Amino acid sequence: MSAEVFKVYTEQNPPYNFLENGKVKGQATLLLEQLFQKSGHTIFENNIYLLPWTIGYHEVLNKKNTMIYSMARIHEREALFQWVGPIGKMTLGVIAKKSKHMIIASPDALHSYKIATIPGTSTEKALFDIGFRAEELDRFANLTSQLKKLKENRVDAIAFGVEAVWQLLREMGNDLSEYEVVYVLKESDLYFAFSKETNTKLIAELNETLKTLLK
């Protein structure tokens, strides 16, 4: 296959992808750079765009030679993208302050609380799957906004990848012992997601190359 140039999007989701000193870093970022280097493909302008999830998602849905990571591969997205991976796992959960004393014996109990989400994420979709409606949720563009509201007690809980929440809470100077996972929504495999028009042979080659990197 001839070398291609891809415009690459991601979001703040440590430890897989995050911004550090103005550069996008993380486990998945390093793996993507290694994958492209080994396969001969390049990142447009050598720049990864860290944007709110809904913006990057929309770009990859509608434009050729684009990709986004790290994306949970769920049924509703299966036919919308070409997939390379898996590249990791993520626990999707609901996190709250221990001082809230939230005891969630069943999914229905979550409806009693104000929960913050990021629109279009697999975590929000997992809440929809257990009966939530968009108007019930406090929806923010990014995880940092969620965590600030949680710290200030302006929401009862947030729903996102548990690993990312712990890392950002730590970076923001919070005491992790004050927080807990009150409900696990699901476990998801993470992937590199390419625009639907991407050549299937190229995707197959990337998957084969990825296997050699993950050995």
C-alpha positions in Angstrom: 0.0 0.0 0.0 1.1 3.6 -0.7 1.8 5.8 2.2 -1.1 8.0 3.4 -1.3 11.1 5.5 -4.0 11.2 8.2 -5.4 14.0 10.2 -5.5 12.7 13.8 -7.9 13.6 16.6 -8.0 12.7 20.3 -9.3 13.8 23.7 -8.1 14.1 27.2 -8.2 10.5 28.4 -5.1 9.6 30.5 -3.1 7.4 30.6 -3.9 6.7 26.9 -4.0 10.2 25.5 -3.4 13.6 27.2 -1.8 17.0 26.9 1.5 17.6 28.6 3.6 20.7 28.1 1.7 21.5 24.9 2.2 18.1 23.3 -0.2 15.2 23.1 1.3 12.2 25.0 0.2 8.9 26.5 0.4 5.2 25.9 -1.9 5.1 22.9 -0.2 8.2 21.4 3.2 6.5 21.5 1.7 3.3 20.1 0.1 5.3 17.2 3.4 7.1 16.4 5.2 3.7 16.4 2.5 2.2 14.2 2.6 5.0 11.6 6.4 5.0 11.6 6.6 1.3 11.0 3.9 1.3 8.3 5.2 4.4 6.5 2.1 6.5 7.1 2.3 10.0 8.5 0.3 12.4 10.7 -0.9 15.6 9.0 1.4 18.5 9.8 3.0 16.2 12.5 0.2 17.4 14.8 -2.4 15.5 16.8 -5.5 17.6 17.5 -6.7 17.3 21.1 -10.3 18.5 21.0 -13.7 17.9 22.7 -14.8 14.4 21.8 -17.9 15.5 19.8 -15.8 17.7 17.5 -13.2 15.1 16.7 -15.8 12.4 16.3 -17.8 14.5 13.8 -14.6 15.2 11.8 -13.8 11.5 11.4 -17.4 10.6 10.6 -17.5 13.1 7.7 -13.9 13.5 6.3 -11.6 11.2 4.5 -8.1 10.4 5.8 -8.9 11.1 9.4 -8.8 9.0 12.5 -9.6 9.3 16.3 -8.4 7.5 19.4 -8.8 6.0 21.9 -12.3 4.8 21.0 -14.5 2.1 22.6 -15.7 -0.2 19.9 -19.4 -0.5 20.6 -22.3 -1.8 18.5 -23.6 1.6 17.5 -20.3 2.6 16.1 -19.3 -0.6 14.4 -20.3 0.3 10.9 -19.3 3.9 11.1 -15.5 3.5 11.2 -12.7 1.2 10.3 -11.0 -0.4 13.3 -7.4 -1.0 14.3 -6.8 -2.7 17.6 -7.5 -3.4 20.4 -4.9 -1.1 21.9 -6.1 -1.2 25.6 -9.0 -1.6 27.9 -11.1 1.0 29.8 -13.4 0.6 32.8 -16.4 2.8 32.4 -17.7 3.8 35.8 -19.6 6.3 37.9 -17.3 8.2 40.4 -18.4 10.2 43.4 -17.0 11.7 46.6 -17.1 9.2 49.5 -18.8 12.0 51.5 -21.9 11.5 49.3 -22.4 8.0 50.7 -23.8 6.8 47.5 -24.9 3.2 47.7 -26.0 1.9 44.2 -27.6 -1.5 44.6 -29.1 -1.3 41.1 -28.9 0.9 38.0 -32.2 2.4 38.8 -30.7 4.0 41.9 -28.4 6.2 39.8 -31.4 8.2 38.6 -31.6 9.8 42.0 -28.4 11.7 41.4 -27.0 14.4 39.2 -24.4 12.8 37.0 -22.0 14.6 34.6 -21.1 13.2 31.2 -19.3 14.1 28.0 -21.7 14.0 25.0 -21.2 11.2 22.5 -18.9 9.1 24.7 -19.3 5.4 25.3 -19.8 6.1 29.0 -22.8 8.4 28.2 -24.1 5.7 25.9 -23.8 3.1 28.7 -26.0 5.4 30.8 -28.6 5.6 28.0 -28.6 1.8 27.8 -29.8 1.6 31.4 -32.6 4.1 30.9 -31.1 7.6 31.2 -32.2 10.4 28.9 -29.9 13.3 27.8 -31.9 15.9 29.7 -31.3 14.0 33.0 -27.5 14.5 32.7 -25.2 17.4 33.2 -23.2 17.4 29.9 -19.8 19.0 29.6 -17.3 19.2 26.8 -14.4 17.7 28.7 -13.3 15.7 31.7 -11.6 18.7 33.5 -14.9 20.6 33.6 -16.6 17.5 35.1 -14.0 17.1 37.8 -14.1 20.8 38.8 -17.9 20.5 39.2 -17.5 17.3 41.2 -14.9 18.8 43.5 -17.2 21.9 44.1 -20.2 19.6 44.8 -22.1 21.0 41.8 -22.8 17.5 40.6 -23.2 14.3 42.6 -21.0 12.1 40.4 -19.3 11.8 37.0 -19.3 9.0 34.4 -16.1 8.3 32.5 -13.2 6.0 32.2 -12.1 5.2 35.8 -8.3 5.2 35.0 -8.5 8.7 33.4 -10.5 10.1 36.3 -7.9 8.9 38.9 -5.0 10.3 36.9 -6.6 13.7 36.3 -7.8 14.0 39.9 -4.2 13.3 41.0 -2.8 15.9 38.6 -5.3 18.5 39.9 -4.0 18.0 43.4 -7.0 16.1 44.8 -6.8 13.5 47.5 -7.9 10.2 45.8 -8.9 8.7 49.1 -11.9 11.1 49.1 -13.3 9.5 45.9 -14.7 6.1 44.9 -16.3 4.2 42.1 -19.9 3.7 43.1 -21.0 1.8 40.0 -19.2 0.0 37.1 -21.1 0.4 33.9 -19.0 -1.8 31.6 -15.5 -2.8 30.4 -14.6 -1.7 26.9 -11.8 -2.5 24.5 -10.1 0.6 23.0 -9.2 1.1 19.3 -7.8 3.4 16.8 -10.9 4.4 14.7 -10.3 5.4 11.0 -12.8 7.1 8.7 -15.1 4.7 6.9 -13.6 5.4 3.5 -10.2 4.2 4.5 -8.9 1.4 2.3 -9.7 -2.0 3.9 -6.4 -3.4 2.8 -4.6 -0.5 4.6 -6.6 -1.3 7.7 -5.7 -5.0 7.5 -2.0 -4.1 7.1 -2.2 -1.7 10.1 -3.8 -4.4 12.2 -1.0 -6.9 11.3 1.7 -4.3 12.1 0.0 -3.5 15.4 0.3 -7.2 16.4 4.0 -7.1 15.9 4.3 -4.0 18.1 2.2 -5.5 20.9 4.1 -8.8 21.1 
